[in-house]
Each structure stands twice: as structure tokens, then as C-alpha cells.
Amino acid sequence: MTSVALDYETLTDIELAKLIAQRDSLAVRVVTRRNNQRLYRTAWSVLKDRPDAEEAVQEGYLKGFAAIDIFCWSVVSEYMADPHRVERGPWQAPIGPTQNPPVARTLHRLAR
């Protein structure tokens, strides 16, 4: 039997999410590396405090990875149900913290 090594950098976000659901630590590294800077900048723009922004991003990752099975199927079904979808997937759509209630609540709580 021949094993084929995955090139994680070429995988889509959905493919990586499926691997994360199987507890693949390399997939977690790729996802965090791809998204850290953007997520941190978003959190910092709201919180204006480095430690709070870092904590918000870490908390977001923890909650996201804990619910990855639900995320995988909800994103796929939502994407497939969208009659106006284009070539890019919904995970690439711009979204602000106020458009994502759990993130908005976390950022608001940390800003207090």
C-alpha cells in the first residue's frame, strides 16, 4: 500500500476544515497561519488593545475548532442553497465582526 503525502498549502479551507474535524494538527497550523494576521487586525481594530485582541483571536479559534463538524456542514449547505453564489466559497466572503454575532459578543465583552 502506498501512502501519499498531502500538500496542505494547496488544500481549500473546506478540505482543511474536514481534516481538522479528524483532529489533524497540521491542518490546524495551516488554517491559523492563513488567518492569524487578518483576524488579529480585525480584533485589534475593534478592541484597540493587543492582549485583548490576541485573546479574542485565540478564543475564536478554540470555539471554531470545537464546533468544526457543525461548521463544515452548515457552510457547505448554506453555500449550496445560495442561488447567487459565485466561484468563490462563502468562507472567502468579507465578514465583519458585527455580521457574526458570536464574534461581536466576544469582542464587545472584551472591550468592557
Residue, then its C-alpha position, 0 to 999 in steps of 0.5 A: m500500500t502506498s501512502v501519499a503525502l498531502d500538500y496542505e498549502t494547496l488544500t481549500d479551507i473546506e478540505l482543511a476544515k474536514l481534516i481538522a474535524q479528524r483532529d489533524s494538527l497540521a491542518v490546524r497550523v495551516v488554517t491559523r497561519r492563513n488567518n492569524q494576521r487578518l483576524y488579529r487586525t480585525a480584533w485589534s481594530v475593534l478592541k484597540d488593545r493587543p492582549d485583548a485582541e490576541e485573546a479574542v483571536q485565540e478564543g475564536y479559534l478554540k470555539g471554531f475548532a470545537a464546533i468544526d463538524i457543525f461548521c463544515w456542514s452548515v457552510v457547505s449547505e448554506y453555500m449550496a442553497d445560495p442561488h447567487r453564489v459565485e466561484r468563490g466559497p462563502w468562507q472567502a466572503p468579507i465578514g465583519p465582526t458585527q455580521n457574526p454575532p458570536v464574534a461581536r459578543t466576544l469582542h464587545r465583552l472584551a472591550r468592557 
